[in-house]
């Protein structure tokens, strides 16, 4: 496991040793996703690994513009409490139809999935740049103590057979990893994450909302802007949802400034949406977004997550 927040090694492709060996809620995640704009099709694979309990969960969702409910989208599977072997290795993992294999450390990955005749997928995720370990979910100063998070924009290629139809995938995607204590009970932070990817630039912006505190919306913003081959952390951020339909955000404006003083202005409109129960205490809207910036167009997502204490007021206000 890496000992410096700004330094990852090949070991970070594997499971991390829990720094709280008796804490059952120590959690590691391993997210892969893509957005295919020509079909308004999106993928989210979001397994949880709870090594101290010896279990993991499988979440695999494919959705498009036709539906947002998990039971109505093209494909959805959510399994909890799958057995995790003590020697499980995420650099070559194959269980419950899901396969992860590291082809090149911190750079290239095989991601496969099969579920009978319904779906057969084999994709390669190739990092556009190095993983970003800056402040997005876990304070980078804590990564030296055994907690961590990183993000990486990727080129995604391969084939997906869905209900007998072969779909060629050649698009942009994203992956991330987190490892820290995530209790299912207790206060949870709500957060909005937006990202966009193109050949010339990439961005990821994050704005947390801490339920039950007086934290201002601008407190703890994070993310990055990659432009002209130079990446810098986000220092200021304004994210405005200008239109909603039944609580889900369908139009967004973003203004951000990075540590180099460069500005990002992006407006986006949702091409689809997924009602996503990412974990027991968290609900989210995951939406594919087509972003427009002064430099051109980008494909990406907006992920608006809510602690459960916010969900009731959210839907009551919508009614």
Secondary structure as UniProt FT lines:
FT   TURN            5..6
FT   HELIX           10..13
FT   TURN            21..22
FT   TURN            24..25
FT   STRAND          26..36
FT   HELIX           37..39
FT   STRAND          41..50
FT   TURN            51..54
FT   STRAND          55..63
FT   TURN            65..66
FT   TURN            70..72
FT   STRAND          75..83
FT   TURN            86..87
FT   TURN            90..91
FT   STRAND          92..95
FT   TURN            96..97
FT   STRAND          98..104
FT   TURN            105..107
FT   STRAND          108..115
FT   TURN            116..118
FT   STRAND          119..127
FT   HELIX           140..145
FT   STRAND          148..162
FT   TURN            163..164
FT   STRAND          165..181
FT   STRAND          189..197
FT   STRAND          201..210
FT   TURN            211..212
FT   TURN            217..220
FT   STRAND          222..227
FT   TURN            228..229
FT   STRAND          230..245
FT   TURN            246..247
FT   STRAND          248..258
FT   TURN            259..260
FT   STRAND          263..270
FT   STRAND          274..279
FT   TURN            280..281
FT   STRAND          282..293
FT   TURN            294..295
FT   STRAND          296..307
FT   HELIX           308..318
//
